[in-house]
Amino acid sequence: MKKTLNLLTALLCAVAFSACVDDDVKDDYVFESLQYVLESPDDGATENIIDIPTRTWRNTSDKDMTVTVNPYPEDYTHVTLYSDDPDAFTWKGSTELMIPAPWVEGTEAGELANEELKVPYLPGINKYESNYVKDRTIEVPAHGVAEMQGQITYQRVQVTYLLMLKKEMTNERKEVKGTLVYDRPVSISIATSTYIE
C-alpha cells in the first residue's frame, strides 16, 4: 500500500512538472509576411486639397522686416489600422512591429509596399509629424503689408492588408485581414504678395 501511494505521488509530481514546463514554452504567433490588395470598394487612392487661410503681416516701421513662418502647422501624417479579427493586434503583445506604407503613383494605388517608408502596426488612428511643410521667410517692406495664402494637397491611400502569422514550433499559420488608411501631404503651393500702405 505504501509503495502504491509513493508511486501515485511520484506520478502526480511528474505530471505537474510537465505541465509547468509546457506553460513556460509557449508557441506564440510571430510575423511572417504582409501583403496589400485592393479588395474593398473603398480601397484606392484619392486626393484632398485644403485651402490655407490668408495670413497678413504689417510693418509700421521705417525699415524692412523679415518674418519666418510655418505656412501649415497642422502638418501631420495619419495612419489608421483596424480589423474585425479579435487577434489582429493582441498576438504581438508589447513587441513593436513596423510595416511598409502602401506604395502609390499619383492617385493610382498599387499592390506593392514601400519598403523604404515604415509605419507602426498599431490599432486605431495614429498621428505623426510629417515634416513635409518647411518654414518660409517673408520680407515685409517698411510701411508695407505682406500676405501669404496657398493650398496643401493630402493623399489618402486605403488598402486591405493580409498579415500572415505563424507559430515557430508547429508552423501553424493564421491570416489576419484588416484595413490600412494612410493620409499624408504630397504637395503644397504658397503665394505671397507685398504692397505699401
C-alpha positions, 0 to 999 in steps of 0.5 A, spaced: 500 500 500 505 504 501 509 503 495 502 504 491 501 511 494 509 513 493 508 511 486 501 515 485 505 521 488 511 520 484 506 520 478 502 526 480 509 530 481 511 528 474 505 530 471 505 537 474 512 538 472 510 537 465 505 541 465 509 547 468 514 546 463 509 546 457 506 553 460 513 556 460 514 554 452 509 557 449 508 557 441 506 564 440 504 567 433 510 571 430 510 575 423 511 572 417 509 576 411 504 582 409 501 583 403 496 589 400 490 588 395 485 592 393 479 588 395 474 593 398 470 598 394 473 603 398 480 601 397 484 606 392 487 612 392 484 619 392 486 626 393 484 632 398 486 639 397 485 644 403 485 651 402 490 655 407 487 661 410 490 668 408 495 670 413 497 678 413 503 681 416 504 689 417 510 693 418 509 700 421 516 701 421 521 705 417 525 699 415 524 692 412 522 686 416 523 679 415 518 674 418 519 666 418 513 662 418 510 655 418 505 656 412 501 649 415 502 647 422 497 642 422 502 638 418 501 631 420 501 624 417 495 619 419 495 612 419 489 608 421 489 600 422 483 596 424 480 589 423 474 585 425 479 579 427 479 579 435 487 577 434 489 582 429 493 586 434 493 582 441 498 576 438 504 581 438 503 583 445 508 589 447 513 587 441 513 593 436 512 591 429 513 596 423 510 595 416 511 598 409 506 604 407 502 602 401 506 604 395 502 609 390 503 613 383 499 619 383 492 617 385 493 610 382 494 605 388 498 599 387 499 592 390 506 593 392 509 596 399 514 601 400 519 598 403 523 604 404 517 608 408 515 604 415 509 605 419 507 602 426 502 596 426 498 599 431 490 599 432 486 605 431 488 612 428 495 614 429 498 621 428 505 623 426 509 629 424 510 629 417 515 634 416 513 635 409 511 643 410 518 647 411 518 654 414 518 660 409 521 667 410 517 673 408 520 680 407 515 685 409 517 692 406 517 698 411 510 701 411 508 695 407 503 689 408 505 682 406 500 676 405 501 669 404 495 664 402 496 657 398 493 650 398 496 643 401 494 637 397 493 630 402 493 623 399 489 618 402 491 611 400 486 605 403 488 598 402 486 591 405 492 588 408 493 580 409 498 579 415 500 572 415 502 569 422 505 563 424 507 559 430 515 557 430 514 550 433 508 547 429 508 552 423 501 553 424 499 559 420 493 564 421 491 570 416 489 576 419 485 581 414 484 588 416 484 595 413 490 600 412 488 608 411 494 612 410 493 620 409 499 624 408 501 631 404 504 630 397 504 637 395 503 644 397 503 651 393 504 658 397 503 665 394 505 671 397 504 678 395 507 685 398 504 692 397 505 699 401 500 702 405 
